[in-house]
Amino acid sequence: MKRSRFLFLIAFFQLLFFSSSGWAQPQPESGYVGGAEPCLRCHPKQFESFAATKMGAPLLRNPRNDKEALGCEACHGPAAAHVASAGAVRSAPFVGFTKRDPTPVAQRNVVCLQCHTQGPVALWHGSMHDNRKLACVDCHAVHGGHQKMLAEASQQQLCTRCHQQIKSALMKVSHHPLREEKMTCTSCHNPHGTQAERLIAANTVNDKCYECHPERRGPFLWEHPPARESCLNCHNPHGSSHQPLLVVKPPLLCQRCHSNQQHPSTLYALNTADAAAGRSVYTAQVQLFYRGCANCHPQVHGSNHPSGKFLHR
């Protein structure tokens, strides 16, 4: 709080100096008041919070070009009519970034994308969140939010405002350490857009998983096709009731693909009587517990052993 007050005072005195001396103050264009001083008179709280942010530094204290020298108007647009009417007039092209502002989402996002064009934002156009008409300010608090100007204290809290099913999955016993804040949503996803499905920040799901689990990459002499195809065939990355992030408890997971023919195993499935009685496979098959295909086939991701054709070793 002391640091933000200090930065606010610096920005305030710089505005007074520039306005009194006339030095480095460009002539405002038509409809512009030029600089942030007129805004400070009515919006001191917004000015103070914005002055302490990374964006506020060039716009309010050290403009690098004529666009940034416009101060608040660099983002909000010409505000001469708004200032002259003491806030009563907010006619276009003046842009507000609140939920009550009638400015279309696409027009508000264009303002942000004038400067943010590279890096993670480069693929925004046509992305999933763009197609669903999300505004930049739905996730970011420009006037001073949390880290990276997020509207919530953490990425998990922000993303799960909309992704409620994933929030539920993260509460399960087996989960990636997002709750413990050892990972973030952007560890795997780029919310601004990617070339892969589900905003995965890699070419494929497997490529993303291999970044932390390189021992699963291979190449293997004997490969397990489902594992090579997609890790999601067997794992739920956000959370599961079965260790380790398995979508189904073994051996039911393996028997979705492998039948019990020509193999000395029991097919764990409900018969007609059990199904009619409303039993689950876990109550009808007592011997299901403490058994799994990985007891004999531990190398389920692949094996490099000459005798590992059946992933035994």
N, C-alpha and C positions, 0 to 999 in steps of 0.2 A: 504494500500500500504506500509506503514512504517513497519507493522508487517511482511509482506511477505519479505521485504528487510532484516529485522533482522534475520528471519529464514534462508534465503538464505546465509547470512554471517556465521551463525553458522555452517550450513552444509558444507560450503566451507572450513572453517578453520579445521573442524573435518576431512575432507578428506585429507587436507594437513598434519595434525598431524599423521593420520593413515598411510599414504603413506611414510612419512619420518621415522617414528619409526618402522614400520613393525609390530606393536602390533595389535592383533585382526584382522589381515588381512589374510583370508584363501588363500591357494594356489589355483589359478584358474584352472578349469578343462580345458581339451583340447578344443580349439576354443574360450575360454572365455578370456577376458582381465582382469576381476576381478575388481569389484568396479565401481563407477560412475565417477571417475576422468577423464578418457579418453573421456567420453561423454561430460563433462563440457566444454572442449576446443572448441568444434564446436557448441554445443547447449546450450548456457548460458541462453537464455530466457526460454526454456523448463525446464531446471534444476531449475531456480528460481521459476517458477510457480508451479512445482511439489513439491518442497521442502516445500511449504506452505500448502500442502494438508494433509489430514489424512493418506493417503497411503504413502506420501513421508517421513513421520517421521521415520518409521522403516527402510525403504529401503535406505535412504540416511544418516540418523543420528544415528540410534540406532538399527542395525540389531539384530534380535532375534535368527536367525539360519543361517546355511551356505547358504540357498537359498536366504534369504534377503540380505546377505552380498554381493551378486553379483550385487546389485544396479539395474541399468537400465536393465541389462541382465536377471534379474529375470523374467521380462515380455517379453522383446524383444528377448531373446535367445542369443546364442554365437555371439559376434560381432567382433572377432579378425580380420576376413577378411575385415569387414566393416571399422574398424579403420585403418588397414594397408593400405587400398586403398583410405583413406581420403574421405570415403563416396561413392565411385564409385561402390563398390560391395555390393549387398544386397541379397546374395544367401541364400537359405534355409539352416538351420532352423531359420535364422534371420527373425523375425516377425515385420512387421509394422502395425500400427493401423489406418492409414489414408484410405480415400476412394480410393486413387490411388494405394494402395498397392495390389499386386496380391495374397496375402495370402488368402486362402479360409475363408469364414466367420466362419465355424465350427472350424477351427484350431485356429482362433483368440479368439473365445469364450472359447475354452478349456483352454487357458492361464488364463483367468479371473476365470473360474470355478475351478481351482486348489486350490484357497484360499476361494472363495465365494461358499460355499457348503451348508450352513445352513440358517435357517430363511426364509425370503421371496424368496430366490433363490433356495430353496430345490426342487421345482417342475418345474424347468426350462425345463428340457428335456421332449420333447413331448408337450410342451405348445403351445398355438396359435402363439406367437411371434417366438418361436423356429422353428416351422414348416414353418413359412413364411421367414425364413433365415435372421432374424434381427441379427445384431451384437451388442454386448454390447456397442460399441463406437458409434452406431447410436443414442443412447440416453444419453450416459455419456461422458463427457470430462475429461479424466483421468488426464491430465496435468493441471487441475485447471479450473473447471467450476463454476457453481453456487452451491447452497445447494445440498448436496448428489451427487456432481459432475455432475449435470444435464447439458445438452448442451444448455438449455434455462433458462431464468430467473425464470420460474414457470412451474409446472407440466402441467397446462392447455395449455400454449404455446407450450410445447414439444409434448404433445399427439395430439393436434389438427393439428400438421403439417401433420399427416396422416389421422386423423379422422375429415375430413372436414364437414361431415353431422352433427356430434355432435357439432362442433364449431358453425354451423348455429343454432342448437337447443338452445344453451346456450344464444344466442342473443334474444330469444323470451321473452315475457313479464313475463311468469311464468317459473321459472327455479330454480334449486338448487343454492345456493350462491357460485358457483365456480368463477364467474366473480368478486365477491367481496372478493375472497380469504379467505372466512370463511370455505371452504371445499377444498379438493384437489381430483384429480382423484383417488388417492390411498386410499381415505376415503371409497371407495366402491370396488375398483378393486386392484388386485395384478398383475402388468404387467409381472412379472416373471413366473407366472403359478399358477393355482389353480385346485381343483378337481371339481369345479362347472363350468357351462357354462358362456361364456362371461367374463372369468377371475374375476368373482365375488368372493370377499374375504370372503365367508361364504358358508355354505352348500347349501343354496337356496337363491333366490332373497328376499323372505319374511324375512328370518332370518337377512339379511343385513338391510332391511328397519326397522325391529323391534328394531335394535340397537339405532336408534334415535326416533322411534315412538313406544315406548313400549305399549302405550294405545290401539294400534290396534291389539296387539297380541292375546288377549283373555286369557283363553278360554271363549267363549260366550255360553249362553244358546240357543240363536238363532243365527246361523251363516249365513253369506252370502257366498255361495259357490265360486263365482268368486274371492272374496277378499281372501278367504282362499287358493285358488289354486295358485294365483300369483298376486302381486300388479300391474304387468305390463298389466294385462287385462284391467285396467282402467287408468293407469298413464304412462306417458312418463317421466322417471326420469331426462333426460337431458334438457328438455324444451318443453313448449307447448304454444299455443296461447290461451288456456283456463285454467282458474283457477280451482282447484289447480293442475296443471300438468296433467289435464285430456286429454286423447287422442281425445275425441270428446265432443262437448258442450252438456250438459244436455238440454232437456230430450232425445236427440238422442242417447246418450251413453247408457242409460238404455234400450231403445227400440231396441237395437241390440239383446237383449236376451228376453225382455218382450214385448209381443204383447199387443194390446189394447182390446183384447177380455175379456169379463167379468170384465171390469174395466172402470170406467168413465173417460177415458182420450182420447185425440186425437192422432191418429197415425200421427206423423210428418214425412211425406214422400212425395216425388214429385209424382204428377199424370202424366199421359201421356202428357197432354197439357203443363204443366210446364216444363217437361223435354225437349219437342220438342222446346219450346221457349228459352231454354238455361238458365232458372232461377235456382238459388240455393235454397236450402231448407230454407235459412234464409230470402230470399226476397219473396218467394212464401207463406210462413207461417208467417204472421205478428205477430200472437199471440204466436210465439215461444219465444220471448224475455221475460225476467223476470219470466220464468216458469221453473221449474225443479222438478223431482221426489223427490229430497231431501227436498223440502218444506214440504212434509208430511211424508217422510221416511228418517229422518235425520241420523239414526244409520246404515248407509250403510255398515259398516265394521262388525257389529254384535251387538246384544243387550242381556243384562242380565235381562231385566225387564220381569216379569211373563206374561205381556200382550204385549210383544214385538215381537210376531211371525212375524208380517209384518214390523218389524224394525221401528215402529212408535216411540218407546221410549226406 
